[in-house]
Amino acid sequence: TTEIYTLSLHDALPIYPYGRGRFDVATGVPRISHMTLPTLSDDPDALFDKLAAEVPDWPVRPAARQLVALFEYLAQLLGRSVIVERTAGSLLFVPQLRQMFDDARFVHFYRNGPDCALSMSTHPGVRPMALMEQAGLLGHGRQRRAAWAAAPPDLVELLAPPIAMRQVMAYPAPPLPVFGRLWSRMVIAGLATLATLPSGSCLFMSYEDVLRDPARELARLARFAGAEPRPDWLAASARRVDAGRSGRASRLSPADLGALHAACEPGMAALAAASRQLPQ
């Protein structure tokens, strides 16, 4: 079944070719066309048509097998040897991903905590989780149920699915340290699971290292994924790297920067400890 939905204000960074493509905001855009297909093809509508002619006839099967089949079919259509799935913020879901794909290999692409938290603070997709973090709604078990029972009714209604991003972005934004605490929570939980993976099944990559030497770091990524790091691909990718994106949190006021550093400290300490365990 093709899921169609209508975009609302601040839907996370759409790259579908509005004004040129077949779909528009009024009629709704297939979710896979919203972000995924435009990154794979200059003609996402044609790629959507190929998938629509094939995928609905596939048998019912577990989600993991369906996704593997989809990736294999995309590789066939696009003439690629490797398909890499990349979803921002998926660090919290490593346990589920490992359970679903027991032979998966993971790339942990991490960034300086304050810079990452500052970026998260402006991203619509992060805002619902930040509101939950602020209200103490991200706990577990009895503690989580009690927090939801005590939360303001307007917040509970706001965060009840399906979430309307226009209303979420209009709600008062949490202060920056909340995003720092959320970042630390994600990093600590993710690292704990990544530490249990078999040796060689996880690649750690620093955002700042990619900015400093994109060709070297992207070559590491390609080899880990089982692809040849072609010089033309490395050169084209390196040209798209914006080295000025590092250190943006340092432009905050001393008080704001200090509070954000304190919120990110647990996650930064966990990253430092994990990096000491990596092969040098």
Secondary structure, DSSP 8 states (H G I E B T S, - for coil): ---EE---TT-S---S-TTTSS-BTTTBEEHHHHTHHHHH-S-HHHHHHHHHHHGGGS----HHHHHHHHHHHHHHHHT-S------TTGGGGHHHHHHH-TT--EEEEE--HHHHHHHHTT-TTTHHHHHHHHTT-S--HHHHHHHHHHS-HHHHHHHSSS--HHHHHHS----HHHHHHHHHHHHHHHHHHHTTS-TTSEEEEEHHHHHH-HHHHHHHHHHHHT----HHHHHHHHHT--GGGTTGGGGS-HHHHHHHHHHHHHHHHHHHHHHHTS--
